[in-house]
């Protein structure tokens, strides 16, 4: 009888300790998970709160000894429902400075529904991600927006279904004296582990267009760059840096091919 009572008390004690550990899980665990998924390129800085409810800024570090440099203005805050311990995922992510609405993720360990929203990407801060962005020195206004997305795991692979749109407005480059170069839109049509891409120009003087695909981490693109009508002389030097000229229908353009 005493032995049985001992085991009951021991079991209750273990559950109590585990419960306490779960309740007070440190928020740094999320930073570790983010670094692992991005192979160390993206991390969390100035982490506050717990695994379940906290905030931090998202940034990059050149190496383990360097401080994390913010990629976005403002702090990202999160709330994770304890129901995750029962296999039900309910997460809310928010940053009022750069996000149009709180991001809600609902589902289980195999599939999640992601609510629609948009995210402002400050191009100057993206240089911290390294080449080629640190060479291009981009400036302008970049907005990534998406409709409801479905994410799922299948044999260790992350599958995405839904559409995204990347708007690049009044873009310029440190490598060019022409400002702005133009405004563009890149559409993503996600179907599992691949996405079809379509690039178009809404305003020049540099005109870009083409189609491509992302498939199992491999990027393919076939497009062209050319000057807006009446801007050929102004854009000549910059276009020459992008590649060799070709002719089609009596018009000159620069072929953009990535395979």
C-alpha positions in Angstrom: 0.0 0.0 0.0 2.8 2.4 0.9 4.6 1.5 -2.3 1.5 2.2 -4.3 1.1 5.6 -2.5 4.7 6.4 -3.2 4.4 5.8 -6.9 1.2 7.9 -7.1 2.9 10.7 -5.3 6.0 10.4 -7.5 3.8 10.4 -10.7 1.9 13.5 -9.5 5.2 15.2 -8.7 6.7 14.4 -12.1 3.5 15.8 -13.8 3.7 18.9 -11.7 7.3 19.6 -12.6 6.6 18.9 -16.3 3.5 21.2 -16.2 5.5 24.0 -14.6 8.3 23.6 -17.2 5.7 23.8 -20.0 4.0 26.8 -18.5 7.3 28.7 -18.2 8.9 27.6 -21.4 11.4 30.4 -22.4 10.7 32.4 -25.5 14.3 31.7 -26.6 13.0 28.3 -27.8 11.2 30.2 -30.7 14.5 31.9 -31.6 16.2 28.5 -31.7 13.5 27.1 -34.0 13.6 30.1 -36.3 17.4 29.9 -36.6 17.2 26.2 -37.4 14.6 26.6 -40.1 16.5 29.5 -41.8 19.9 27.9 -41.4 21.0 30.7 -39.1 20.3 33.5 -41.5 17.4 34.9 -39.5 17.1 35.1 -35.7 15.1 36.8 -32.9 16.6 39.7 -30.9 15.7 41.2 -27.5 13.3 38.3 -26.7 10.8 39.0 -24.0 8.0 36.9 -22.4 7.5 33.2 -22.7 7.1 30.6 -25.4 3.3 31.0 -25.1 3.2 34.8 -25.1 6.0 37.2 -25.9 7.7 39.6 -28.3 11.0 40.1 -30.1 12.4 41.8 -33.2 13.3 39.7 -36.3 16.8 40.2 -37.5 20.0 38.8 -38.9 23.5 38.3 -37.5 26.6 38.0 -39.6 28.1 35.4 -37.2 27.5 34.0 -33.7 29.5 36.8 -32.1 27.7 39.6 -33.9 24.6 41.3 -32.4 21.3 40.7 -34.2 20.4 43.6 -36.6 16.7 44.2 -37.0 15.2 43.4 -40.4 11.9 45.1 -39.7 10.8 48.2 -37.7 8.7 47.4 -34.7 8.4 44.2 -32.6 6.6 41.0 -33.5 4.4 39.7 -30.7 2.9 36.2 -30.5 0.4 34.2 -28.7 0.4 30.4 -28.8 -2.5 28.4 -27.4 -1.7 25.7 -24.9 -4.0 23.5 -27.0 -0.8 22.8 -29.0 0.0 20.2 -26.3 -3.1 18.3 -27.5 -2.2 18.6 -31.2 -4.2 21.7 -32.0 -2.4 24.7 -33.4 -3.7 28.2 -32.7 -1.1 31.0 -33.1 -1.5 34.8 -33.5 1.4 36.9 -34.8 1.3 40.7 -34.9 3.4 43.7 -35.7 1.3 46.8 -36.2 4.2 48.7 -37.7 4.7 46.4 -40.8 1.7 44.1 -40.9 -1.8 45.1 -42.2 -3.5 42.7 -39.8 -2.7 40.1 -37.1 -1.6 36.8 -38.7 -3.7 33.8 -37.5 -2.5 30.3 -37.9 -4.9 27.4 -37.1 -4.7 23.7 -37.6 -2.8 20.7 -36.3 0.7 19.3 -36.6 0.1 18.3 -40.2 -1.8 21.2 -41.8 -2.4 24.9 -41.0 -4.7 27.6 -42.4 -3.0 31.0 -42.6 -5.1 34.2 -42.6 -4.7 36.8 -45.4 -2.5 39.9 -44.6 0.3 41.9 -46.0 3.9 42.7 -44.8 6.0 45.8 -45.6 9.6 44.8 -46.4 12.0 47.7 -45.9 14.5 47.2 -48.8 17.4 49.0 -47.1 17.3 46.6 -44.2 17.2 43.6 -46.5 20.9 44.2 -47.3 21.6 42.4 -44.1 20.7 39.1 -45.8 23.9 39.4 -47.9 24.5 39.0 -51.6 23.2 40.1 -54.0 21.0 42.5 -52.0 24.0 44.2 -50.3 25.5 44.8 -53.8 22.3 46.1 -55.4 21.6 48.4 -52.5 17.8 48.5 -53.2 15.4 51.3 -52.2 11.7 51.8 -52.7 8.6 50.3 -51.2 8.2 46.5 -51.1 4.9 44.9 -50.0 4.3 41.1 -49.7 0.6 40.2 -49.6 -1.2 36.9 -49.6 -4.7 35.5 -49.7 -5.7 32.6 -47.3 -3.0 30.0 -47.5 -2.9 26.3 -46.7 0.4 24.9 -45.4 1.0 21.2 -44.8 3.8 18.7 -44.0 4.2 15.7 -46.1 7.2 13.4 -45.7 9.1 16.2 -44.1 8.4 18.7 -46.9 6.5 21.9 -46.4 3.7 22.3 -49.0 2.0 25.6 -49.7 -1.3 26.1 -51.6 -2.5 29.6 -52.4 -1.4 32.8 -54.0 1.0 35.6 -53.0 1.9 38.9 -54.6 5.1 40.9 -54.2 4.8 44.6 -55.1 8.0 46.5 -55.7 7.1 50.2 -56.0 9.4 53.0 -57.2 12.5 50.8 -57.0 16.0 52.2 -57.3 19.5 50.9 -56.9 22.7 52.2 -55.4 24.4 51.0 -58.6 22.3 53.3 -60.8 21.9 57.1 -61.0 18.4 56.6 -62.6 15.8 56.9 -59.8 13.3 55.4 -59.8 13.9 52.5 -62.2 10.3 51.5 -62.1 7.5 49.7 -60.2 6.9 45.9 -60.6 4.7 43.0 -59.5 5.7 39.4 -59.0 2.8 36.9 -58.7 3.3 33.5 -57.0 0.8 30.7 -57.6 1.7 28.0 -55.0 0.8 24.4 -55.6 2.4 22.1 -53.1 6.2 22.2 -53.2 6.3 24.4 -56.4 5.1 27.8 -57.5 4.6 29.5 -60.9 5.9 33.0 -61.1 4.9 35.9 -63.3 6.7 39.2 -63.4 5.2 42.4 -64.9 5.9 46.1 -64.9 3.4 48.7 -63.9 5.7 51.7 -64.5 9.1 52.3 -66.1 11.5 53.5 -67.4 13.1 50.0 -66.9 10.6 47.4 -68.2 10.8 43.9 -66.8 8.6 40.9 -67.7 8.8 37.1 -67.7 7.6 33.9 -66.2 9.3 31.2 -64.1 8.9 28.6 -61.4 10.2 27.6 -58.0 10.3 23.8 -57.7 11.9 21.9 -54.8 14.1 24.9 -54.0 15.2 25.4 -57.6 14.6 28.7 -59.3 13.9 29.0 -63.0 13.1 32.2 -64.9 12.8 33.4 -68.5 12.2 37.0 -69.2 13.4 40.2 -70.7 14.5 43.7 -69.7 14.2 46.7 -72.0 13.7 50.5 -71.9 10.4 52.2 -72.0 9.7 53.9 -75.3 11.6 57.2 -75.5 14.0 56.2 -72.7 16.3 53.9 -74.7 19.3 56.3 -74.6 18.9 57.0 -71.0 18.8 53.4 -70.0 21.4 52.0 -72.5 24.4 51.8 -70.0 22.4 50.1 -67.3 20.8 47.6 -69.6 24.3 46.7 -71.0 25.3 45.7 -67.4 22.4 43.2 -67.3 23.5 41.1 -70.2 23.8 40.9 -74.0 21.3 42.5 -76.3 19.0 40.6 -78.5 16.5 41.5 -81.1 12.9 40.4 -81.5 10.3 42.0 -83.8 12.8 44.8 -84.6 13.1 45.7 -80.9 16.1 45.4 -78.6 16.0 43.7 -75.2 18.2 42.0 -72.6 17.4 38.3 -72.1 17.0 37.3 -68.4 17.5 33.6 -68.2 18.0 31.6 -65.0 18.0 27.8 -65.0 
